[in-house]
Amino acid sequence: MRLDVFLDATDSAGETEFRRAMAVALALKAPRGHDDYRRFYRRVLEQLDAERRDPRHSLSARLTQAA
């Protein structure tokens, strides 16, 4: 994913929403290499999308599924 695509996709997210999505992505796996960063950015976008579709979407639900 290119940076401009990621920035466009996250432009409408609020700061709190964006930080929460990043925390979820980091809790699943901290990126260490090229492929890990690709997955990290994809997970951030997935989390933001899930929160937009269902405002009740919780951080704990996402972490429980990954465990």
Long-range contacts (C-beta under 8 A, 24 or more apart in sequence): 1-38, 1-41, 1-42, 6-41, 6-44, 6-45, 9-45, 9-48, 10-44, 10-45, 10-48, 13-48, 17-48, 17-51, 18-44, 18-48, 20-47, 20-51, 20-59, 21-45, 21-47, 21-48, 21-51, 23-59, 24-59, 24-62, 24-63, 27-63, 27-66, 28-63, 28-66
